[in-house]
Amino acid sequence: MNAWPNAAPSSRGRIGPSRAVEDADSAWPRQRPRWGLRRGCRRAAAWLPAALGAVCLAASPCVTAQDIEPRAYSNAPVGVNFVIGGYAYTRGGIAFDTSLPITDPKLSTSSGVLGYARVLDFWGSSAKLSVIAPYTWLSGSAIYQGDPLERKVDGFGDPLVRLSVNFYGAPALTLPEFRSYQQDLIVGASLQVSVPVGQYDDKKLVNLGTHRWSFKPEIGVSKAMGPWTLELQAAAALFTTNDDFFNGNRRSQDPLYSLQAHAIYNFPSGVWGSLDATYFTGGRTTLNGTLQNDLQENWRFGATLAFPVDVYNSIKLYASSGVSARTGNNFDLVGIAWQYRWGGGL
């Protein structure tokens, strides 16, 4: 798989000088020796901090339709690796399984997450492969069928594997080629898989793992307009059946559909901020053959702020809150993520 040619313009992404890439060009000059990159690293980081699309996943326990993930389909140089360490705090409902049959949840979680990603050349298109592993501490109370329950537990959640591919507007480029890339319109798709190996006790209603596989296909569109980038993502979370749900019950769930929208402003220094929203609906469950009255229809709003430390490191702050929930499973989330990158000529 060869990198996308550097010489010719393409409808899949413009290659050529423009005001939008002046900072990147000056930060990665063609003739400057490698040691000179470090002197301009703060400016060079302007187009790298958001290259890992699963940052929200890497720093929070959200794994289904409640993800809020700006810049999921941004381009980055082929061969660059990313490692992420993150922390997130939630309070209210269950962030990683909003379909649990509980009411009046007063639960809090603290999650530490470690993630890795690599930018790939996918037959001429840029792609990212990421792996995420969360560890969560949960405590609090809720009501189940009129009775109060308490829960305190810690352990690993279900790890996530995600592959995203930009089919249009984000060609696979080496670092020297990338310095003259200007985003216009990007169209991409991804598949995220949740692997059911996290903490699970069938005698407990609230767990950190879900004891079922989930698959989340998604399509995304990202349009750059000067310093602004507007994004829209549509996804469906699909679930296998849990044959050992809470004292041996059999539980299945309909697909959970979601839409995300992001309005991102890119500052000349490389800092970017985003206003985020997500809507999701569906996810009705069936318990032992009986359809439950738990159709979900929720809105969440949030904000994200990311800034480079140097060419190798960046920090991301984010927060979101449920503003409307048909089944009362809202939660608030705040988090921070640190990202380190290497390889690909850095």
N, C-alpha and C positions, 0 to 999 in steps of 0.2 A: 504494500500500500504506500503510494508515493504522496508526498506533500503536495498541496495545490500549487499550480504554477504561479510564479510571482510576477511574470512579465506582463500578462495580458489582463485587461479588465474583464469582469464577469458579472452577469446579472445576479449571481449568488452572493455578491458582496463586492463593494467597490474597492479597487486597489489603486491608490494614487494620492498625491498631496492634497491636503485639505486642512482647514482651520481646526477641525475636530481632532486631528492627530498631530498637530504641531508639537504638543508637549511630548508625545511618545517619540516623535522623530528626533527631537533634540536630546531626549534622554538616552536613546539608543543609536548614536551616530554610526554611520557605516565604517568610518575610518578610525574611530577612537579605540585604543586598546582595551582589553577586557577589564583592567583595573579601573578604567575611567567610568565604568558603569556604576560602581559603588558611589562615586562622587555625585552622580545624578539619580541615585536610587529613589529618592523621595518623589521625584517627578515621574520616574519610570513606573512606579507602582500605581499610577493613575488608572491604568487599564488592566491591572491584574487582581485587585483585591476580591472581586466577586466571581472569579472563574469557577469556583466550586459551587455547583448548583444546589447540593443537598445540605447547605449550611443550616437552614431551619431544622431539618431533620437531625443534623449532627449536634444541635445544641438543645433540643427539646424532645419530649416524649411523644409529640404528635406524629402519627404514622399513617393516618388515613386522610379523609377529606378536609380536615381542619388545618392542614399545612398552609402556612403563608410564606411563600418562597420567591422573593424578587430576584431577578437576574438569573433565573434557572437555565436560560439558554444563551447566555453571553458567550462570546468566542474567547479563546485563549490559545497560546502557542502549543503545538503538539510536543509531547514529551515532558511537559511540566507536571510535577507531582505536588500534591497538597496533603498536609496532615492538619487536622483540626482538633482542638481541645475546647470543650464548651461546658457551660453550666446554665441550667434553666430552673426557674421556680414557678410552680403553678399553685393556684388555690381555687377551690370550687369543685367542679365535676372532674371526671376522669378524662384526661387528655388523650389517652391512647386507646380507649374503648368507650365511645360516647353512647353506645347502645345498651349498656348495662342497666338492668331494671331496678334502679335505685332512685330515690327522691331525696330532696333536701340535702345534697352532698356538701359536706364541710371537710373536704380532703385537701391536703397539701402534699406536694412532691418536690423534692430536690433531685435533680438529675445531672450527672456528669457523663459526658459523651466523648468518645474518641472516634475519629473518622479518617479515612484515607481516600484520595481520588487521584486519577491520572487522566490527562488529556490525550486522546487517541486520534489517529487518522483512520476514519471509517470510509474507505474507498473514496477519498477526496473530500469528505465532509468532516468537520470537527465533531468529536464525541467526547463524553466523559463517563468514566466508570468509577463508582464510589461504593464504599463499604462503611457502614455506621454501626457502632456498638454502644448502647446506652446502659448505664447503671443508675438505678433510682432508689431513693428512700421515700416511702409513702406512709402517711399517718392521718388519722381523722375518723369521722363518723358519717353515717348516712342512714336512710330509712329504707327497709326492704319489706314490702307487704305489710306495712304498718308497724313493724318492729324495728327498734334501733339496732345498729350494728357498729362495732368498732373494728378498725383494722390498722395494724402497724407492721410493715414488712419492708425489707430491702433486698435487692438482687438485680440481676441483669434482666433487661427487657428483651424483646425480640429484635435481633439485628436486622438491618436493612441492606439490600443490595440494589443499586440503581444504575441503569445505563440510559444515557440521553444522547441523541444524535440530532445535529442541526442539518436538515436536508436542504435548506435554501438560505443563502445570504451569509453563511459563516463557513467558508472553506477551511480545510486543514492547512495551516501555515506554520512554517518554522519561525523561530524568534526573529531572524533578520527580515523575513517576509512580512511578519505581523506588524512591524513598525510603520508600515504604510497602509495598513488596513483601516477602513472606515465603515462602521456599521451603518446599514440602511434598514432593510427589513430582514428579519430572521424568522424562519419557520422551523420548528423542531418537534421532536416527539421523545417520549421516555417511557420506560417500564421500571417500576419499583416493586420489589418483592420483599415481603416480611417473612422471616424464617422463624417458625414456632419452637424456639429452644430456650425462651426466657423463663423466669420463675413462674411456676404454676402449681397451685394446690386445688384439686377438684373439690375439696371440702370447704373452700373459701370462695365467696362471691367476687371479691375484689382481688385481682392479681396484677402482676407487672407484665407477664406474658399472656398471650391470648389463646394458646393451644390450638391454633388454626393458621393456615397459610392465608396471606392476602396478596393480591396482585393489583397494581394501580397503573394502568396505561394512561398516558396524558399527551395532549398536543399543546403547543405553546407558540405564541406569536409575539415578537418584540420589534418595535418600530422606534428608531432614533429620529428625533427632530430637534436639531441644535443641542442644547444642554439637557434636553428632556428625553426620556425614554418611556414609552407607554407599552405595557405588556398585558396580555390576556392568556389565561391557561384554562383548559377544560379537561376534566379527568373523571374516571369512574373507578372506585375501589371495589374489588371483587373478593369474596371470602369463601373459603371452604367451610365445611360443616365441623362444628365442635361436638364430637360424640361423647365427651366426658365433661359436660358443663355443670358445675355445682351439684354435687351429689348424684352424678350419673345421668343427667338429663342430656337430651340431644337438641342442639340449637344451631339453626342456620340463619343467614342474614341476606336480604336482598342487596343489590349493588347500591353504593352510596355515591351520588353524583355531585360534582363540585365545579365551581367557577372561581377563578382568582383574577383580580385586576390590580395593577401596580402603576403608580405614577412616580417616576424616578427622576431626581435632579442630580446632575453630575457637575460638581464644582471643579474649577481649573486645577486645584491642588491635588485632585485624586479622591477627595472625599465625595461620597454620594449618600443621598438620603431618599427614602421611599415612603409613600403613603400606600397602605395595603388594605385590601378587602377580600373576603372570601364568602361565598354562599354555598351551602350544600344541602341536599335533600335526598330522601330515600332511606335506605338502610333498615327497612322494617324487618323484624325478626320473627322466626317461627320456632316455638318451643314444643318439642314432642308432637309435632304435627299440627299444633294450634297457632294460627296467625295472631301475633300480638298487636296491640294498639300503640305502637311506638314509632310511627313514621317520624323521621327527623326533618326539620326545616329550620336551619340556623344561619345567622349572620355573624361574622367576626370582622373587626377592624383593627388595624395595627400600624406601626411605624418602624422603620429600620434606619440605622445610621452606621455607615462603615467608613473607616479611614485607614490609610496606609501608615505604617510605622517606618518601613523601609522597603526595598524591592523584594525582600524575602518574607516580611511579616505584615499582617494587618489585623485589625480588631473590628468586630461587628457587635453592635448593641441593638436589641430589638424588644418589642413589647406588643402584645395584642390582648383584646378583650372580647368576650362574647356579648353582643348587644341584644340579640334576640334568639330564643331557643324554644321550639315547640314542646320539647320534652324536659325542659328545665336542666339541661346538662351543660350549662355554660361554665367557663373557667377563665381566669386571668393568667397571663403568662408574661414573664420578663426573663431575659437571658443575655448572655455575653458569649462570644466565641472568638478564639484566637486562631489564626491561620498562618502556617509556615509553608513556603513553597520552594522547590529546588528542581534542578534538571532542565532539560530542554534548551540548554545554552545559557541559563541564568548564571 
